[in-house]
Amino acid sequence: MSTAQAADREIDARGLNCPLPILRTKKALNDMQSGQVVRIVATDPASVRDFEAFARQTGNALIEHGESDGAFWFLMRRR
C-alpha cells in the first residue's frame, strides 16, 4: 500500500458495487478544494475500470491505484 501521498479524505466503499463507489467519490470531491487528495478503498473488481473512466470524464487525476488484501485502493486529486 502506498504511503507516499497523504490523503485529505478517505472513503470506505468496500462491499459496494458500481456505481456507489464513484457516486461517493464524486460527492466527496465536490466538497474538497482543488489539489486535495481523496483515498478510496473498494472491493468491486470493476472499480478499477470505473475510476479510470471517471478520471478521464471529470478531469480529476487518478494519481495511483493498486490492490491490497483483496481490496482495490485509489488516490484521486481534485482538479
PDB file of N, CA, C and O in Angstrom:
ATOM      1  N   MET A   1       0.838  -1.181   0.000  1.00  0.00           N
ATOM      2  CA  MET A   1       0.000   0.000   0.000  1.00  0.00           C
ATOM      3  C   MET A   1       0.884   1.246   0.000  1.00  0.00           C
ATOM      4  O   MET A   1       1.911   1.294   0.677  1.00  0.00           O
ATOM      5  N   SER A   2       0.476   2.228  -0.753  1.00  0.00           N
ATOM      6  CA  SER A   2       1.269   3.447  -0.893  1.00  0.00           C
ATOM      7  C   SER A   2       1.097   4.367   0.303  1.00  0.00           C
ATOM      8  O   SER A   2      -0.017   4.586   0.781  1.00  0.00           O
ATOM      9  N   THR A   3       2.201   4.896   0.775  1.00  0.00           N
ATOM     10  CA  THR A   3       2.132   5.883   1.854  1.00  0.00           C
ATOM     11  C   THR A   3       2.826   7.168   1.415  1.00  0.00           C
ATOM     12  O   THR A   3       2.961   8.102   2.205  1.00  0.00           O
ATOM     13  N   ALA A   4       3.267   7.219   0.161  1.00  0.00           N
ATOM     14  CA  ALA A   4       3.983   8.385  -0.348  1.00  0.00           C
ATOM     15  C   ALA A   4       3.069   9.605  -0.417  1.00  0.00           C
ATOM     16  O   ALA A   4       3.527  10.729  -0.213  1.00  0.00           O
ATOM     17  N   GLN A   5       1.816   9.403  -0.694  1.00  0.00           N
ATOM     18  CA  GLN A   5       0.869  10.500  -0.865  1.00  0.00           C
ATOM     19  C   GLN A   5      -0.147  10.478   0.266  1.00  0.00           C
ATOM     20  O   GLN A   5      -0.874   9.498   0.426  1.00  0.00           O
ATOM     21  N   ALA A   6      -0.203  11.542   1.047  1.00  0.00           N
ATOM     22  CA  ALA A   6      -1.192  11.635   2.115  1.00  0.00           C
ATOM     23  C   ALA A   6      -2.536  12.039   1.526  1.00  0.00           C
ATOM     24  O   ALA A   6      -2.600  12.841   0.594  1.00  0.00           O
ATOM     25  N   ALA A   7      -3.596  11.486   2.071  1.00  0.00           N
ATOM     26  CA  ALA A   7      -4.939  11.811   1.590  1.00  0.00           C
ATOM     27  C   ALA A   7      -5.599  12.796   2.545  1.00  0.00           C
ATOM     28  O   ALA A   7      -5.426  12.716   3.762  1.00  0.00           O
ATOM     29  N   ASP A   8      -6.360  13.728   1.972  1.00  0.00           N
ATOM     30  CA  ASP A   8      -7.108  14.693   2.763  1.00  0.00           C
ATOM     31  C   ASP A   8      -8.419  14.097   3.261  1.00  0.00           C
ATOM     32  O   ASP A   8      -8.986  14.551   4.255  1.00  0.00           O
ATOM     33  N   ARG A   9      -8.889  13.078   2.556  1.00  0.00           N
ATOM     34  CA  ARG A   9     -10.152  12.444   2.911  1.00  0.00           C
ATOM     35  C   ARG A   9     -10.091  10.977   2.518  1.00  0.00           C
ATOM     36  O   ARG A   9      -9.405  10.617   1.561  1.00  0.00           O
ATOM     37  N   GLU A  10     -10.811  10.122   3.257  1.00  0.00           N
ATOM     38  CA  GLU A  10     -10.851   8.687   2.955  1.00  0.00           C
ATOM     39  C   GLU A  10     -12.291   8.252   2.739  1.00  0.00           C
ATOM     40  O   GLU A  10     -13.204   8.718   3.420  1.00  0.00           O
ATOM     41  N   ILE A  11     -12.478   7.356   1.785  1.00  0.00           N
ATOM     42  CA  ILE A  11     -13.796   6.785   1.526  1.00  0.00           C
ATOM     43  C   ILE A  11     -13.663   5.268   1.579  1.00  0.00           C
ATOM     44  O   ILE A  11     -12.853   4.677   0.865  1.00  0.00           O
ATOM     45  N   ASP A  12     -14.470   4.649   2.434  1.00  0.00           N
ATOM     46  CA  ASP A  12     -14.504   3.190   2.512  1.00  0.00           C
ATOM     47  C   ASP A  12     -15.709   2.714   1.719  1.00  0.00           C
ATOM     48  O   ASP A  12     -16.845   2.808   2.183  1.00  0.00           O
ATOM     49  N   ALA A  13     -15.457   2.206   0.526  1.00  0.00           N
ATOM     50  CA  ALA A  13     -16.539   1.736  -0.346  1.00  0.00           C
ATOM     51  C   ALA A  13     -16.524   0.218  -0.462  1.00  0.00           C
ATOM     52  O   ALA A  13     -17.062  -0.342  -1.417  1.00  0.00           O
ATOM     53  N   ARG A  14     -15.906  -0.448   0.512  1.00  0.00           N
ATOM     54  CA  ARG A  14     -15.865  -1.916   0.476  1.00  0.00           C
ATOM     55  C   ARG A  14     -17.279  -2.465   0.596  1.00  0.00           C
ATOM     56  O   ARG A  14     -18.085  -1.992   1.398  1.00  0.00           O
ATOM     57  N   GLY A  15     -17.561  -3.480  -0.225  1.00  0.00           N
ATOM     58  CA  GLY A  15     -18.877  -4.111  -0.200  1.00  0.00           C
ATOM     59  C   GLY A  15     -19.902  -3.408  -1.080  1.00  0.00           C
ATOM     60  O   GLY A  15     -21.017  -3.904  -1.241  1.00  0.00           O
ATOM     61  N   LEU A  16     -19.544  -2.269  -1.648  1.00  0.00           N
ATOM     62  CA  LEU A  16     -20.463  -1.532  -2.515  1.00  0.00           C
ATOM     63  C   LEU A  16     -20.143  -1.834  -3.976  1.00  0.00           C
ATOM     64  O   LEU A  16     -18.977  -1.942  -4.359  1.00  0.00           O
ATOM     65  N   ASN A  17     -21.184  -1.967  -4.780  1.00  0.00           N
ATOM     66  CA  ASN A  17     -20.992  -2.206  -6.207  1.00  0.00           C
ATOM     67  C   ASN A  17     -21.249  -0.936  -6.995  1.00  0.00           C
ATOM     68  O   ASN A  17     -21.879   0.006  -6.514  1.00  0.00           O
ATOM     69  N   CYS A  18     -20.744  -0.939  -8.214  1.00  0.00           N
ATOM     70  CA  CYS A  18     -20.918   0.176  -9.140  1.00  0.00           C
ATOM     71  C   CYS A  18     -22.406   0.520  -9.204  1.00  0.00           C
ATOM     72  O   CYS A  18     -23.231  -0.392  -9.257  1.00  0.00           O
ATOM     73  N   PRO A  19     -22.771   1.778  -9.200  1.00  0.00           N
ATOM     74  CA  PRO A  19     -21.915   2.967  -9.264  1.00  0.00           C
ATOM     75  C   PRO A  19     -21.648   3.624  -7.905  1.00  0.00           C
ATOM     76  O   PRO A  19     -21.150   4.749  -7.865  1.00  0.00           O
ATOM     77  N   LEU A  20     -21.963   2.956  -6.800  1.00  0.00           N
ATOM     78  CA  LEU A  20     -21.866   3.605  -5.489  1.00  0.00           C
ATOM     79  C   LEU A  20     -20.468   4.122  -5.130  1.00  0.00           C
ATOM     80  O   LEU A  20     -20.371   5.237  -4.617  1.00  0.00           O
ATOM     81  N   PRO A  21     -19.376   3.373  -5.372  1.00  0.00           N
ATOM     82  CA  PRO A  21     -18.055   3.950  -5.051  1.00  0.00           C
ATOM     83  C   PRO A  21     -17.782   5.255  -5.806  1.00  0.00           C
ATOM     84  O   PRO A  21     -17.214   6.190  -5.242  1.00  0.00           O
ATOM     85  N   ILE A  22     -18.181   5.318  -7.074  1.00  0.00           N
ATOM     86  CA  ILE A  22     -17.988   6.525  -7.876  1.00  0.00           C
ATOM     87  C   ILE A  22     -18.861   7.662  -7.340  1.00  0.00           C
ATOM     88  O   ILE A  22     -18.401   8.798  -7.226  1.00  0.00           O
ATOM     89  N   LEU A  23     -20.112   7.361  -7.013  1.00  0.00           N
ATOM     90  CA  LEU A  23     -21.012   8.402  -6.511  1.00  0.00           C
ATOM     91  C   LEU A  23     -20.506   8.989  -5.198  1.00  0.00           C
ATOM     92  O   LEU A  23     -20.566  10.201  -4.991  1.00  0.00           O
ATOM     93  N   ARG A  24     -20.008   8.127  -4.311  1.00  0.00           N
ATOM     94  CA  ARG A  24     -19.459   8.625  -3.038  1.00  0.00           C
ATOM     95  C   ARG A  24     -18.216   9.472  -3.269  1.00  0.00           C
ATOM     96  O   ARG A  24     -18.002  10.478  -2.592  1.00  0.00           O
ATOM     97  N   THR A  25     -17.403   9.059  -4.226  1.00  0.00           N
ATOM     98  CA  THR A  25     -16.192   9.815  -4.551  1.00  0.00           C
ATOM     99  C   THR A  25     -16.559  11.169  -5.138  1.00  0.00           C
ATOM    100  O   THR A  25     -15.975  12.190  -4.776  1.00  0.00           O
ATOM    101  N   LYS A  26     -17.526  11.172  -6.045  1.00  0.00           N
ATOM    102  CA  LYS A  26     -17.968  12.420  -6.677  1.00  0.00           C
ATOM    103  C   LYS A  26     -18.472  13.399  -5.621  1.00  0.00           C
ATOM    104  O   LYS A  26     -18.155  14.588  -5.666  1.00  0.00           O
ATOM    105  N   LYS A  27     -19.257  12.894  -4.672  1.00  0.00           N
ATOM    106  CA  LYS A  27     -19.799  13.736  -3.601  1.00  0.00           C
ATOM    107  C   LYS A  27     -18.660  14.307  -2.741  1.00  0.00           C
ATOM    108  O   LYS A  27     -18.672  15.486  -2.390  1.00  0.00           O
ATOM    109  N   ALA A  28     -17.695  13.473  -2.413  1.00  0.00           N
ATOM    110  CA  ALA A  28     -16.560  13.925  -1.592  1.00  0.00           C
ATOM    111  C   ALA A  28     -15.743  14.983  -2.338  1.00  0.00           C
ATOM    112  O   ALA A  28     -15.362  16.000  -1.758  1.00  0.00           O
ATOM    113  N   LEU A  29     -15.478  14.742  -3.616  1.00  0.00           N
ATOM    114  CA  LEU A  29     -14.688  15.691  -4.406  1.00  0.00           C
ATOM    115  C   LEU A  29     -15.380  17.049  -4.498  1.00  0.00           C
ATOM    116  O   LEU A  29     -14.713  18.083  -4.519  1.00  0.00           O
ATOM    117  N   ASN A  30     -16.704  17.054  -4.554  1.00  0.00           N
ATOM    118  CA  ASN A  30     -17.451  18.309  -4.626  1.00  0.00           C
ATOM    119  C   ASN A  30     -17.238  19.171  -3.388  1.00  0.00           C
ATOM    120  O   ASN A  30     -17.340  20.396  -3.454  1.00  0.00           O
ATOM    121  N   ASP A  31     -16.942  18.531  -2.262  1.00  0.00           N
ATOM    122  CA  ASP A  31     -16.737  19.250  -1.005  1.00  0.00           C
ATOM    123  C   ASP A  31     -15.271  19.569  -0.740  1.00  0.00           C
ATOM    124  O   ASP A  31     -14.939  20.104   0.318  1.00  0.00           O
ATOM    125  N   MET A  32     -14.395  19.250  -1.682  1.00  0.00           N
ATOM    126  CA  MET A  32     -12.956  19.415  -1.467  1.00  0.00           C
ATOM    127  C   MET A  32     -12.412  20.580  -2.285  1.00  0.00           C
ATOM    128  O   MET A  32     -13.022  21.016  -3.262  1.00  0.00           O
ATOM    129  N   GLN A  33     -11.244  21.076  -1.862  1.00  0.00           N
ATOM    130  CA  GLN A  33     -10.557  22.145  -2.577  1.00  0.00           C
ATOM    131  C   GLN A  33      -9.751  21.550  -3.732  1.00  0.00           C
ATOM    132  O   GLN A  33      -9.392  20.372  -3.708  1.00  0.00           O
ATOM    133  N   SER A  34      -9.475  22.367  -4.731  1.00  0.00           N
ATOM    134  CA  SER A  34      -8.634  21.950  -5.846  1.00  0.00           C
ATOM    135  C   SER A  34      -7.260  21.526  -5.313  1.00  0.00           C
ATOM    136  O   SER A  34      -6.659  22.226  -4.499  1.00  0.00           O
ATOM    137  N   GLY A  35      -6.774  20.374  -5.783  1.00  0.00           N
ATOM    138  CA  GLY A  35      -5.466  19.886  -5.367  1.00  0.00           C
ATOM    139  C   GLY A  35      -5.510  18.931  -4.186  1.00  0.00           C
ATOM    140  O   GLY A  35      -4.522  18.251  -3.911  1.00  0.00           O
ATOM    141  N   GLN A  36      -6.637  18.865  -3.480  1.00  0.00           N
ATOM    142  CA  GLN A  36      -6.740  17.925  -2.362  1.00  0.00           C
ATOM    143  C   GLN A  36      -6.890  16.502  -2.898  1.00  0.00           C
ATOM    144  O   GLN A  36      -7.323  16.290  -4.030  1.00  0.00           O
ATOM    145  N   VAL A  37      -6.525  15.540  -2.064  1.00  0.00           N
ATOM    146  CA  VAL A  37      -6.494  14.132  -2.476  1.00  0.00           C
ATOM    147  C   VAL A  37      -7.473  13.313  -1.641  1.00  0.00           C
ATOM    148  O   VAL A  37      -7.553  13.464  -0.422  1.00  0.00           O
ATOM    149  N   VAL A  38      -8.207  12.451  -2.317  1.00  0.00           N
ATOM    150  CA  VAL A  38      -9.100  11.516  -1.639  1.00  0.00           C
ATOM    151  C   VAL A  38      -8.582  10.102  -1.895  1.00  0.00           C
ATOM    152  O   VAL A  38      -8.142   9.775  -2.997  1.00  0.00           O
ATOM    153  N   ARG A  39      -8.643   9.276  -0.860  1.00  0.00           N
ATOM    154  CA  ARG A  39      -8.248   7.862  -0.970  1.00  0.00           C
ATOM    155  C   ARG A  39      -9.509   7.030  -0.858  1.00  0.00           C
ATOM    156  O   ARG A  39     -10.290   7.190   0.080  1.00  0.00           O
ATOM    157  N   ILE A  40      -9.705   6.140  -1.820  1.00  0.00           N
ATOM    158  CA  ILE A  40     -10.890   5.300  -1.857  1.00  0.00           C
ATOM    159  C   ILE A  40     -10.458   3.848  -1.756  1.00  0.00           C
ATOM    160  O   ILE A  40      -9.492   3.437  -2.401  1.00  0.00           O
ATOM    161  N   VAL A  41     -11.172   3.067  -0.946  1.00  0.00           N
ATOM    162  CA  VAL A  41     -10.947   1.625  -0.872  1.00  0.00           C
ATOM    163  C   VAL A  41     -12.240   0.952  -1.304  1.00  0.00           C
ATOM    164  O   VAL A  41     -13.305   1.237  -0.757  1.00  0.00           O
ATOM    165  N   ALA A  42     -12.149   0.056  -2.289  1.00  0.00           N
ATOM    166  CA  ALA A  42     -13.331  -0.626  -2.822  1.00  0.00           C
ATOM    167  C   ALA A  42     -13.018  -2.102  -3.049  1.00  0.00           C
ATOM    168  O   ALA A  42     -11.860  -2.485  -3.218  1.00  0.00           O
ATOM    169  N   THR A  43     -14.062  -2.920  -3.051  1.00  0.00           N
ATOM    170  CA  THR A  43     -13.879  -4.353  -3.294  1.00  0.00           C
ATOM    171  C   THR A  43     -14.436  -4.784  -4.647  1.00  0.00           C
ATOM    172  O   THR A  43     -14.196  -5.914  -5.072  1.00  0.00           O
ATOM    173  N   ASP A  44     -15.164  -3.925  -5.322  1.00  0.00           N
ATOM    174  CA  ASP A  44     -15.744  -4.246  -6.621  1.00  0.00           C
ATOM    175  C   ASP A  44     -14.635  -4.302  -7.676  1.00  0.00           C
ATOM    176  O   ASP A  44     -13.980  -3.291  -7.927  1.00  0.00           O
ATOM    177  N   PRO A  45     -14.411  -5.477  -8.302  1.00  0.00           N
ATOM    178  CA  PRO A  45     -13.341  -5.588  -9.311  1.00  0.00           C
ATOM    179  C   PRO A  45     -13.511  -4.608 -10.472  1.00  0.00           C
ATOM    180  O   PRO A  45     -12.524  -4.215 -11.094  1.00  0.00           O
ATOM    181  N   ALA A  46     -14.742  -4.212 -10.771  1.00  0.00           N
ATOM    182  CA  ALA A  46     -14.992  -3.264 -11.863  1.00  0.00           C
ATOM    183  C   ALA A  46     -14.573  -1.844 -11.479  1.00  0.00           C
ATOM    184  O   ALA A  46     -14.526  -0.962 -12.336  1.00  0.00           O
ATOM    185  N   SER A  47     -14.271  -1.616 -10.210  1.00  0.00           N
ATOM    186  CA  SER A  47     -13.958  -0.253  -9.768  1.00  0.00           C
ATOM    187  C   SER A  47     -12.694   0.293 -10.421  1.00  0.00           C
ATOM    188  O   SER A  47     -12.573   1.505 -10.603  1.00  0.00           O
ATOM    189  N   VAL A  48     -11.748  -0.579 -10.777  1.00  0.00           N
ATOM    190  CA  VAL A  48     -10.521  -0.103 -11.436  1.00  0.00           C
ATOM    191  C   VAL A  48     -10.884   0.580 -12.750  1.00  0.00           C
ATOM    192  O   VAL A  48     -10.460   1.706 -13.009  1.00  0.00           O
ATOM    193  N   ARG A  49     -11.659  -0.096 -13.563  1.00  0.00           N
ATOM    194  CA  ARG A  49     -12.103   0.468 -14.843  1.00  0.00           C
ATOM    195  C   ARG A  49     -12.975   1.708 -14.607  1.00  0.00           C
ATOM    196  O   ARG A  49     -12.854   2.706 -15.317  1.00  0.00           O
ATOM    197  N   ASP A  50     -13.840   1.632 -13.618  1.00  0.00           N
ATOM    198  CA  ASP A  50     -14.749   2.743 -13.320  1.00  0.00           C
ATOM    199  C   ASP A  50     -13.989   4.009 -12.930  1.00  0.00           C
ATOM    200  O   ASP A  50     -14.311   5.097 -13.405  1.00  0.00           O
ATOM    201  N   PHE A  51     -12.983   3.871 -12.068  1.00  0.00           N
ATOM    202  CA  PHE A  51     -12.243   5.050 -11.619  1.00  0.00           C
ATOM    203  C   PHE A  51     -11.362   5.619 -12.726  1.00  0.00           C
ATOM    204  O   PHE A  51     -11.161   6.831 -12.793  1.00  0.00           O
ATOM    205  N   GLU A  52     -10.836   4.758 -13.595  1.00  0.00           N
ATOM    206  CA  GLU A  52     -10.063   5.260 -14.736  1.00  0.00           C
ATOM    207  C   GLU A  52     -10.962   6.094 -15.646  1.00  0.00           C
ATOM    208  O   GLU A  52     -10.568   7.170 -16.095  1.00  0.00           O
ATOM    209  N   ALA A  53     -12.165   5.598 -15.917  1.00  0.00           N
ATOM    210  CA  ALA A  53     -13.121   6.318 -16.765  1.00  0.00           C
ATOM    211  C   ALA A  53     -13.579   7.603 -16.083  1.00  0.00           C
ATOM    212  O   ALA A  53     -13.692   8.644 -16.729  1.00  0.00           O
ATOM    213  N   PHE A  54     -13.840   7.533 -14.788  1.00  0.00           N
ATOM    214  CA  PHE A  54     -14.279   8.709 -14.023  1.00  0.00           C
ATOM    215  C   PHE A  54     -13.228   9.813 -14.078  1.00  0.00           C
ATOM    216  O   PHE A  54     -13.561  10.988 -14.236  1.00  0.00           O
ATOM    217  N   ALA A  55     -11.969   9.437 -13.950  1.00  0.00           N
ATOM    218  CA  ALA A  55     -10.882  10.422 -14.014  1.00  0.00           C
ATOM    219  C   ALA A  55     -10.837  11.088 -15.389  1.00  0.00           C
ATOM    220  O   ALA A  55     -10.700  12.307 -15.491  1.00  0.00           O
ATOM    221  N   ARG A  56     -10.952  10.283 -16.443  1.00  0.00           N
ATOM    222  CA  ARG A  56     -10.945  10.841 -17.815  1.00  0.00           C
ATOM    223  C   ARG A  56     -12.114  11.790 -18.025  1.00  0.00           C
ATOM    224  O   ARG A  56     -11.947  12.864 -18.604  1.00  0.00           O
ATOM    225  N   GLN A  57     -13.293  11.403 -17.561  1.00  0.00           N
ATOM    226  CA  GLN A  57     -14.508  12.181 -17.823  1.00  0.00           C
ATOM    227  C   GLN A  57     -14.569  13.467 -17.006  1.00  0.00           C
ATOM    228  O   GLN A  57     -15.151  14.454 -17.457  1.00  0.00           O
ATOM    229  N   THR A  58     -13.978  13.472 -15.810  1.00  0.00           N
ATOM    230  CA  THR A  58     -14.138  14.627 -14.914  1.00  0.00           C
ATOM    231  C   THR A  58     -12.913  15.526 -14.865  1.00  0.00           C
ATOM    232  O   THR A  58     -13.006  16.668 -14.416  1.00  0.00           O
ATOM    233  N   GLY A  59     -11.759  15.026 -15.324  1.00  0.00           N
ATOM    234  CA  GLY A  59     -10.544  15.831 -15.254  1.00  0.00           C
ATOM    235  C   GLY A  59      -9.844  15.756 -13.907  1.00  0.00           C
ATOM    236  O   GLY A  59      -8.805  16.388 -13.716  1.00  0.00           O
ATOM    237  N   ASN A  60     -10.407  14.982 -12.957  1.00  0.00           N
ATOM    238  CA  ASN A  60      -9.719  14.744 -11.695  1.00  0.00           C
ATOM    239  C   ASN A  60      -8.622  13.711 -11.963  1.00  0.00           C
ATOM    240  O   ASN A  60      -8.812  12.792 -12.760  1.00  0.00           O
ATOM    241  N   ALA A  61      -7.487  13.861 -11.302  1.00  0.00           N
ATOM    242  CA  ALA A  61      -6.340  12.996 -11.591  1.00  0.00           C
ATOM    243  C   ALA A  61      -6.362  11.736 -10.743  1.00  0.00           C
ATOM    244  O   ALA A  61      -6.422  11.805  -9.515  1.00  0.00           O
ATOM    245  N   LEU A  62      -6.312  10.582 -11.401  1.00  0.00           N
ATOM    246  CA  LEU A  62      -6.123   9.314 -10.698  1.00  0.00           C
ATOM    247  C   LEU A  62      -4.616   9.164 -10.533  1.00  0.00           C
ATOM    248  O   LEU A  62      -3.921   8.745 -11.458  1.00  0.00           O
ATOM    249  N   ILE A  63      -4.117   9.508  -9.349  1.00  0.00           N
ATOM    250  CA  ILE A  63      -2.679   9.562  -9.107  1.00  0.00           C
ATOM    251  C   ILE A  63      -2.070   8.168  -9.055  1.00  0.00           C
ATOM    252  O   ILE A  63      -1.041   7.892  -9.672  1.00  0.00           O
ATOM    253  N   GLU A  64      -2.733   7.303  -8.304  1.00  0.00           N
ATOM    254  CA  GLU A  64      -2.205   5.965  -8.062  1.00  0.00           C
ATOM    255  C   GLU A  64      -3.365   5.035  -7.787  1.00  0.00           C
ATOM    256  O   GLU A  64      -4.417   5.468  -7.316  1.00  0.00           O
ATOM    257  N   HIS A  65      -3.179   3.761  -8.077  1.00  0.00           N
ATOM    258  CA  HIS A  65      -4.140   2.756  -7.621  1.00  0.00           C
ATOM    259  C   HIS A  65      -3.438   1.421  -7.525  1.00  0.00           C
ATOM    260  O   HIS A  65      -2.406   1.198  -8.158  1.00  0.00           O
ATOM    261  N   GLY A  66      -4.005   0.539  -6.729  1.00  0.00           N
ATOM    262  CA  GLY A  66      -3.413  -0.770  -6.543  1.00  0.00           C
ATOM    263  C   GLY A  66      -4.371  -1.698  -5.833  1.00  0.00           C
ATOM    264  O   GLY A  66      -5.541  -1.376  -5.624  1.00  0.00           O
ATOM    265  N   GLU A  67      -3.850  -2.859  -5.466  1.00  0.00           N
ATOM    266  CA  GLU A  67      -4.663  -3.866  -4.785  1.00  0.00           C
ATOM    267  C   GLU A  67      -3.917  -4.325  -3.541  1.00  0.00           C
ATOM    268  O   GLU A  67      -2.712  -4.572  -3.573  1.00  0.00           O
ATOM    269  N   SER A  68      -4.652  -4.433  -2.459  1.00  0.00           N
ATOM    270  CA  SER A  68      -4.058  -4.871  -1.203  1.00  0.00           C
ATOM    271  C   SER A  68      -5.094  -5.630  -0.390  1.00  0.00           C
ATOM    272  O   SER A  68      -6.189  -5.122  -0.153  1.00  0.00           O
ATOM    273  N   ASP A  69      -4.761  -6.839   0.039  1.00  0.00           N
ATOM    274  CA  ASP A  69      -5.656  -7.650   0.874  1.00  0.00           C
ATOM    275  C   ASP A  69      -7.052  -7.820   0.277  1.00  0.00           C
ATOM    276  O   ASP A  69      -8.050  -7.732   0.991  1.00  0.00           O
ATOM    277  N   GLY A  70      -7.120  -8.062  -1.032  1.00  0.00           N
ATOM    278  CA  GLY A  70      -8.410  -8.304  -1.674  1.00  0.00           C
ATOM    279  C   GLY A  70      -9.241  -7.062  -1.923  1.00  0.00           C
ATOM    280  O   GLY A  70     -10.388  -7.161  -2.360  1.00  0.00           O
ATOM    281  N   ALA A  71      -8.682  -5.900  -1.653  1.00  0.00           N
ATOM    282  CA  ALA A  71      -9.406  -4.650  -1.906  1.00  0.00           C
ATOM    283  C   ALA A  71      -8.579  -3.789  -2.864  1.00  0.00           C
ATOM    284  O   ALA A  71      -7.356  -3.913  -2.935  1.00  0.00           O
ATOM    285  N   PHE A  72      -9.254  -2.940  -3.580  1.00  0.00           N
ATOM    286  CA  PHE A  72      -8.597  -2.020  -4.503  1.00  0.00           C
ATOM    287  C   PHE A  72      -8.562  -0.649  -3.855  1.00  0.00           C
ATOM    288  O   PHE A  72      -9.526  -0.234  -3.213  1.00  0.00           O
ATOM    289  N   TRP A  73      -7.446   0.055  -4.025  1.00  0.00           N
ATOM    290  CA  TRP A  73      -7.363   1.413  -3.471  1.00  0.00           C
ATOM    291  C   TRP A  73      -6.973   2.379  -4.576  1.00  0.00           C
ATOM    292  O   TRP A  73      -6.276   2.034  -5.530  1.00  0.00           O
ATOM    293  N   PHE A  74      -7.450   3.601  -4.407  1.00  0.00           N
ATOM    294  CA  PHE A  74      -7.262   4.643  -5.414  1.00  0.00           C
ATOM    295  C   PHE A  74      -6.918   5.953  -4.717  1.00  0.00           C
ATOM    296  O   PHE A  74      -7.472   6.266  -3.663  1.00  0.00           O
ATOM    297  N   LEU A  75      -6.010   6.711  -5.302  1.00  0.00           N
ATOM    298  CA  LEU A  75      -5.741   8.077  -4.849  1.00  0.00           C
ATOM    299  C   LEU A  75      -6.134   8.998  -5.998  1.00  0.00           C
ATOM    300  O   LEU A  75      -5.631   8.872  -7.114  1.00  0.00           O
ATOM    301  N   MET A  76      -7.030   9.914  -5.707  1.00  0.00           N
ATOM    302  CA  MET A  76      -7.516  10.817  -6.739  1.00  0.00           C
ATOM    303  C   MET A  76      -7.367  12.258  -6.265  1.00  0.00           C
ATOM    304  O   MET A  76      -7.755  12.608  -5.150  1.00  0.00           O
ATOM    305  N   ARG A  77      -6.788  13.093  -7.147  1.00  0.00           N
ATOM    306  CA  ARG A  77      -6.596  14.512  -6.822  1.00  0.00           C
ATOM    307  C   ARG A  77      -7.663  15.344  -7.504  1.00  0.00           C
ATOM    308  O   ARG A  77      -7.904  15.215  -8.704  1.00  0.00           O
ATOM    309  N   ARG A  78      -8.303  16.207  -6.712  1.00  0.00           N
ATOM    310  CA  ARG A  78      -9.347  17.074  -7.262  1.00  0.00           C
ATOM    311  C   ARG A  78      -8.734  18.082  -8.223  1.00  0.00           C
ATOM    312  O   ARG A  78      -7.692  18.671  -7.936  1.00  0.00           O
ATOM    313  N   ARG A  79      -9.385  18.277  -9.364  1.00  0.00           N
ATOM    314  CA  ARG A  79      -8.887  19.227 -10.356  1.00  0.00           C
ATOM    315  C   ARG A  79      -9.081  20.655  -9.894  1.00  0.00           C
ATOM    316  O   ARG A  79      -8.717  21.590 -10.609  1.00  0.00           O
TER     317      ARG A  79
END
